[in-house]
Amino acid sequence: MEKQNQQPVCGQEALLLLNCVTESPYDSEKCIRLLQSLRECVLSKKVNKFVIPSQEHASEGAGGSATKPPS
């Protein structure tokens, strides 16, 4: 089987929020909606921590990750 390029849990929501805060002009209402979306995602997926990989691991294709507590 081919290895799929998996996105971190709630990664899309986090990325949208990060990109929102860099936009000019800054749209606080939009960013607040995106923050709420990220919050709902982490609660529903039970994410307890986001990790940004170090430079050494970036070449391995890791774009960031979120961890969930063991089931």
N, CA, C and O atoms as CSV, one atom per row, in Angstrom:
chain,resi,resn,atom,element,x,y,z
A,1,MET,N,N,0.835,-1.187,0.000
A,1,MET,CA,C,0.000,0.000,0.000
A,1,MET,C,C,0.878,1.248,0.000
A,1,MET,O,O,1.960,1.250,0.587
A,2,GLU,N,N,0.409,2.315,-0.662
A,2,GLU,CA,C,1.138,3.567,-0.667
A,2,GLU,C,C,0.893,4.308,0.631
A,2,GLU,O,O,-0.194,4.255,1.205
A,3,LYS,N,N,1.928,5.001,1.082
A,3,LYS,CA,C,1.787,5.819,2.281
A,3,LYS,C,C,1.040,7.093,1.911
A,3,LYS,O,O,1.451,7.822,1.008
A,4,GLN,N,N,-0.056,7.358,2.611
A,4,GLN,CA,C,-0.845,8.544,2.322
A,4,GLN,C,C,-0.250,9.740,3.048
A,4,GLN,O,O,0.298,9.605,4.142
A,5,ASN,N,N,-0.363,10.908,2.434
A,5,ASN,CA,C,0.092,12.141,3.058
A,5,ASN,C,C,-1.003,12.594,4.016
A,5,ASN,O,O,-1.944,13.278,3.614
A,6,GLN,N,N,-0.877,12.213,5.277
A,6,GLN,CA,C,-1.898,12.523,6.257
A,6,GLN,C,C,-1.660,13.901,6.853
A,6,GLN,O,O,-0.531,14.278,7.167
A,7,GLN,N,N,-2.750,14.639,7.001
A,7,GLN,CA,C,-2.677,15.958,7.605
A,7,GLN,C,C,-2.886,15.798,9.110
A,7,GLN,O,O,-3.671,14.953,9.541
A,8,PRO,N,N,-2.190,16.604,9.909
A,8,PRO,CA,C,-2.374,16.525,11.358
A,8,PRO,C,C,-3.831,16.780,11.747
A,8,PRO,O,O,-4.567,17.461,11.033
A,9,VAL,N,N,-4.228,16.230,12.878
A,9,VAL,CA,C,-5.575,16.438,13.405
A,9,VAL,C,C,-5.789,17.939,13.598
A,9,VAL,O,O,-4.973,18.601,14.240
A,10,CYS,N,N,-6.852,18.469,13.061
A,10,CYS,CA,C,-7.206,19.892,13.119
A,10,CYS,C,C,-6.162,20.786,12.448
A,10,CYS,O,O,-6.132,21.993,12.686
A,11,GLY,N,N,-5.322,20.205,11.626
A,11,GLY,CA,C,-4.275,20.970,10.960
A,11,GLY,C,C,-4.816,22.029,10.017
A,11,GLY,O,O,-4.282,23.136,9.955
A,12,GLN,N,N,-5.865,21.701,9.285
A,12,GLN,CA,C,-6.437,22.669,8.345
A,12,GLN,C,C,-6.995,23.875,9.090
A,12,GLN,O,O,-6.795,25.014,8.668
A,13,GLU,N,N,-7.692,23.629,10.197
A,13,GLU,CA,C,-8.254,24.727,10.985
A,13,GLU,C,C,-7.149,25.614,11.553
A,13,GLU,O,O,-7.263,26.840,11.548
A,14,ALA,N,N,-6.086,24.992,12.039
A,14,ALA,CA,C,-4.963,25.751,12.598
A,14,ALA,C,C,-4.285,26.593,11.517
A,14,ALA,O,O,-3.954,27.755,11.750
A,15,LEU,N,N,-4.084,26.014,10.353
A,15,LEU,CA,C,-3.437,26.731,9.256
A,15,LEU,C,C,-4.277,27.922,8.796
A,15,LEU,O,O,-3.741,29.002,8.551
A,16,LEU,N,N,-5.577,27.730,8.680
A,16,LEU,CA,C,-6.449,28.835,8.282
A,16,LEU,C,C,-6.379,29.980,9.285
A,16,LEU,O,O,-6.344,31.146,8.892
A,17,LEU,N,N,-6.357,29.660,10.572
A,17,LEU,CA,C,-6.266,30.697,11.602
A,17,LEU,C,C,-4.927,31.426,11.533
A,17,LEU,O,O,-4.890,32.655,11.601
A,18,LEU,N,N,-3.838,30.691,11.399
A,18,LEU,CA,C,-2.520,31.319,11.305
A,18,LEU,C,C,-2.435,32.246,10.095
A,18,LEU,O,O,-1.892,33.347,10.188
A,19,ASN,N,N,-2.967,31.802,8.972
A,19,ASN,CA,C,-2.941,32.649,7.779
A,19,ASN,C,C,-3.850,33.861,7.927
A,19,ASN,O,O,-3.563,34.923,7.373
A,20,CYS,N,N,-4.934,33.716,8.661
A,20,CYS,CA,C,-5.846,34.833,8.882
A,20,CYS,C,C,-5.147,35.972,9.627
A,20,CYS,O,O,-5.319,37.138,9.271
A,21,VAL,N,N,-4.373,35.649,10.642
A,21,VAL,CA,C,-3.734,36.708,11.433
A,21,VAL,C,C,-2.612,37.408,10.677
A,21,VAL,O,O,-2.153,38.469,11.102
A,22,THR,N,N,-2.165,36.836,9.570
A,22,THR,CA,C,-1.120,37.488,8.779
A,22,THR,C,C,-1.692,38.396,7.699
A,22,THR,O,O,-0.954,39.173,7.094
A,23,GLU,N,N,-2.995,38.309,7.449
A,23,GLU,CA,C,-3.609,39.090,6.378
A,23,GLU,C,C,-3.650,40.573,6.718
A,23,GLU,O,O,-3.761,40.968,7.879
A,24,SER,N,N,-3.558,41.377,5.669
A,24,SER,CA,C,-3.662,42.815,5.832
A,24,SER,C,C,-4.652,43.311,4.786
A,24,SER,O,O,-4.431,43.080,3.598
A,25,PRO,N,N,-5.715,43.971,5.168
A,25,PRO,CA,C,-6.028,44.362,6.533
A,25,PRO,C,C,-6.495,43.168,7.368
A,25,PRO,O,O,-7.046,42.197,6.849
A,26,TYR,N,N,-6.259,43.270,8.663
A,26,TYR,CA,C,-6.619,42.221,9.612
A,26,TYR,C,C,-8.129,42.227,9.818
A,26,TYR,O,O,-8.713,43.263,10.137
A,27,ASP,N,N,-8.760,41.069,9.637
A,27,ASP,CA,C,-10.206,40.918,9.808
A,27,ASP,C,C,-10.446,40.133,11.092
A,27,ASP,O,O,-10.468,38.902,11.090
A,28,SER,N,N,-10.627,40.866,12.186
A,28,SER,CA,C,-10.743,40.203,13.490
A,28,SER,C,C,-11.964,39.295,13.574
A,28,SER,O,O,-11.899,38.240,14.205
A,29,GLU,N,N,-13.070,39.680,12.954
A,29,GLU,CA,C,-14.269,38.840,13.007
A,29,GLU,C,C,-14.028,37.503,12.309
A,29,GLU,O,O,-14.444,36.455,12.803
A,30,LYS,N,N,-13.360,37.544,11.168
A,30,LYS,CA,C,-13.040,36.313,10.443
A,30,LYS,C,C,-12.126,35.430,11.286
A,30,LYS,O,O,-12.340,34.222,11.388
A,31,CYS,N,N,-11.110,36.039,11.886
A,31,CYS,CA,C,-10.162,35.264,12.688
A,31,CYS,C,C,-10.825,34.678,13.934
A,31,CYS,O,O,-10.484,33.574,14.359
A,32,ILE,N,N,-11.752,35.403,14.508
A,32,ILE,CA,C,-12.475,34.878,15.671
A,32,ILE,C,C,-13.312,33.669,15.264
A,32,ILE,O,O,-13.385,32.689,16.006
A,33,ARG,N,N,-13.944,33.730,14.090
A,33,ARG,CA,C,-14.713,32.571,13.597
A,33,ARG,C,C,-13.792,31.373,13.381
A,33,ARG,O,O,-14.144,30.241,13.712
A,34,LEU,N,N,-12.604,31.632,12.821
A,34,LEU,CA,C,-11.655,30.543,12.591
A,34,LEU,C,C,-11.122,29.988,13.908
A,34,LEU,O,O,-10.892,28.785,14.029
A,35,LEU,N,N,-10.926,30.859,14.892
A,35,LEU,CA,C,-10.501,30.406,16.217
A,35,LEU,C,C,-11.562,29.503,16.829
A,35,LEU,O,O,-11.240,28.468,17.411
A,36,GLN,N,N,-12.823,29.890,16.698
A,36,GLN,CA,C,-13.920,29.070,17.224
A,36,GLN,C,C,-13.972,27.719,16.515
A,36,GLN,O,O,-14.223,26.693,17.146
A,37,SER,N,N,-13.739,27.720,15.218
A,37,SER,CA,C,-13.721,26.477,14.450
A,37,SER,C,C,-12.596,25.559,14.929
A,37,SER,O,O,-12.793,24.353,15.077
A,38,LEU,N,N,-11.424,26.132,15.168
A,38,LEU,CA,C,-10.301,25.344,15.682
A,38,LEU,C,C,-10.620,24.803,17.070
A,38,LEU,O,O,-10.328,23.645,17.368
A,39,ARG,N,N,-11.213,25.626,17.910
A,39,ARG,CA,C,-11.570,25.192,19.264
A,39,ARG,C,C,-12.551,24.022,19.213
A,39,ARG,O,O,-12.389,23.049,19.950
A,40,GLU,N,N,-13.554,24.104,18.363
A,40,GLU,CA,C,-14.528,23.017,18.232
A,40,GLU,C,C,-13.855,21.742,17.740
A,40,GLU,O,O,-14.193,20.646,18.188
A,41,CYS,N,N,-12.907,21.881,16.826
A,41,CYS,CA,C,-12.198,20.716,16.304
A,41,CYS,C,C,-11.383,20.038,17.403
A,41,CYS,O,O,-11.451,18.819,17.563
A,42,VAL,N,N,-10.607,20.824,18.167
A,42,VAL,CA,C,-9.763,20.199,19.190
A,42,VAL,C,C,-10.602,19.555,20.288
A,42,VAL,O,O,-10.196,18.550,20.871
A,43,LEU,N,N,-11.762,20.125,20.571
A,43,LEU,CA,C,-12.636,19.502,21.565
A,43,LEU,C,C,-13.237,18.205,21.032
A,43,LEU,O,O,-13.282,17.201,21.743
A,44,SER,N,N,-13.696,18.225,19.790
A,44,SER,CA,C,-14.333,17.026,19.239
A,44,SER,C,C,-13.333,15.904,18.985
A,44,SER,O,O,-13.676,14.729,19.119
A,45,LYS,N,N,-12.103,16.252,18.619
A,45,LYS,CA,C,-11.076,15.242,18.340
A,45,LYS,C,C,-10.204,14.941,19.559
A,45,LYS,O,O,-9.306,14.101,19.499
A,46,LYS,N,N,-10.480,15.636,20.662
A,46,LYS,CA,C,-9.754,15.438,21.924
A,46,LYS,C,C,-8.245,15.651,21.766
A,46,LYS,O,O,-7.432,14.880,22.276
A,47,VAL,N,N,-7.900,16.718,21.047
A,47,VAL,CA,C,-6.488,17.086,20.876
A,47,VAL,C,C,-6.027,17.755,22.163
A,47,VAL,O,O,-6.714,18.621,22.704
A,48,ASN,N,N,-4.847,17.343,22.655
A,48,ASN,CA,C,-4.354,17.967,23.879
A,48,ASN,C,C,-3.085,18.773,23.672
A,48,ASN,O,O,-2.637,19.459,24.591
A,49,LYS,N,N,-2.488,18.704,22.471
A,49,LYS,CA,C,-1.253,19.448,22.251
A,49,LYS,C,C,-0.928,19.502,20.764
A,49,LYS,O,O,-1.091,18.514,20.048
A,50,PHE,N,N,-0.465,20.672,20.300
A,50,PHE,CA,C,0.062,20.815,18.945
A,50,PHE,C,C,1.573,20.861,19.037
A,50,PHE,O,O,2.126,21.427,19.979
A,51,VAL,N,N,2.242,20.267,18.063
A,51,VAL,CA,C,3.702,20.234,18.042
A,51,VAL,C,C,4.171,20.697,16.671
A,51,VAL,O,O,3.678,20.229,15.644
A,52,ILE,N,N,5.133,21.626,16.663
A,52,ILE,CA,C,5.773,22.037,15.416
A,52,ILE,C,C,7.106,21.321,15.372
A,52,ILE,O,O,7.934,21.494,16.267
A,53,PRO,N,N,7.325,20.515,14.339
A,53,PRO,CA,C,8.563,19.731,14.280
A,53,PRO,C,C,9.792,20.623,14.139
A,53,PRO,O,O,9.714,21.722,13.589
A,54,SER,N,N,10.915,20.142,14.637
A,54,SER,CA,C,12.168,20.881,14.509
A,54,SER,C,C,12.651,20.822,13.073
A,54,SER,O,O,12.129,20.046,12.273
A,55,GLN,N,N,13.638,21.631,12.739
A,55,GLN,CA,C,14.165,21.688,11.374
A,55,GLN,C,C,14.670,20.336,10.899
A,55,GLN,O,O,14.520,20.013,9.721
A,56,GLU,N,N,15.265,19.533,11.781
A,56,GLU,CA,C,15.793,18.225,11.379
A,56,GLU,C,C,14.692,17.320,10.850
A,56,GLU,O,O,14.923,16.530,9.935
A,57,HIS,N,N,13.504,17.429,11.415
A,57,HIS,CA,C,12.406,16.561,11.012
A,57,HIS,C,C,11.622,17.120,9.835
A,57,HIS,O,O,10.837,16.398,9.221
A,58,ALA,N,N,11.817,18.393,9.511
A,58,ALA,CA,C,11.054,19.009,8.426
A,58,ALA,C,C,11.329,18.323,7.094
A,58,ALA,O,O,10.441,18.248,6.245
A,59,SER,N,N,12.538,17.823,6.901
A,59,SER,CA,C,12.872,17.166,5.635
A,59,SER,C,C,12.203,15.802,5.494
A,59,SER,O,O,12.176,15.235,4.402
A,60,GLU,N,N,11.671,15.279,6.580
A,60,GLU,CA,C,10.997,13.982,6.541
A,60,GLU,C,C,9.544,14.111,6.111
A,60,GLU,O,O,8.821,13.116,6.056
A,61,GLY,N,N,9.113,15.323,5.807
A,61,GLY,CA,C,7.755,15.523,5.337
A,61,GLY,C,C,6.772,15.858,6.439
A,61,GLY,O,O,5.572,15.951,6.183
A,62,ALA,N,N,7.250,16.040,7.657
A,62,ALA,CA,C,6.358,16.383,8.751
A,62,ALA,C,C,6.050,17.867,8.682
A,62,ALA,O,O,6.961,18.694,8.717
A,63,GLY,N,N,4.778,18.209,8.585
A,63,GLY,CA,C,4.396,19.604,8.506
A,63,GLY,C,C,3.876,20.137,9.815
A,63,GLY,O,O,3.494,21.304,9.895
A,64,GLY,N,N,3.850,19.329,10.828
A,64,GLY,CA,C,3.287,19.683,12.117
A,64,GLY,C,C,2.366,18.563,12.538
A,64,GLY,O,O,1.960,17.741,11.717
A,65,SER,N,N,2.041,18.530,13.795
A,65,SER,CA,C,1.152,17.471,14.235
A,65,SER,C,C,0.401,17.887,15.477
A,65,SER,O,O,0.778,18.831,16.171
A,66,ALA,N,N,-0.649,17.176,15.736
A,66,ALA,CA,C,-1.431,17.346,16.943
A,66,ALA,C,C,-1.534,15.975,17.583
A,66,ALA,O,O,-1.638,14.959,16.896
A,67,THR,N,N,-1.505,15.961,18.904
A,67,THR,CA,C,-1.568,14.678,19.585
A,67,THR,C,C,-2.895,14.523,20.299
A,67,THR,O,O,-3.485,15.490,20.782
A,68,LYS,N,N,-3.345,13.290,20.351
A,68,LYS,CA,C,-4.561,12.946,21.057
A,68,LYS,C,C,-4.169,12.034,22.203
A,68,LYS,O,O,-3.216,11.265,22.080
A,69,PRO,N,N,-4.888,12.103,23.317
A,69,PRO,CA,C,-4.576,11.191,24.414
A,69,PRO,C,C,-4.833,9.753,23.997
A,69,PRO,O,O,-5.674,9.512,23.131
A,70,PRO,N,N,-4.136,8.795,24.585
A,70,PRO,CA,C,-4.354,7.386,24.239
A,70,PRO,C,C,-5.789,6.978,24.515
A,70,PRO,O,O,-6.384,7.428,25.495
A,71,SER,N,N,-6.346,6.144,23.676
A,71,SER,CA,C,-7.737,5.690,23.844
A,71,SER,C,C,-7.810,4.543,24.818
A,71,SER,O,O,-8.896,4.029,25.086
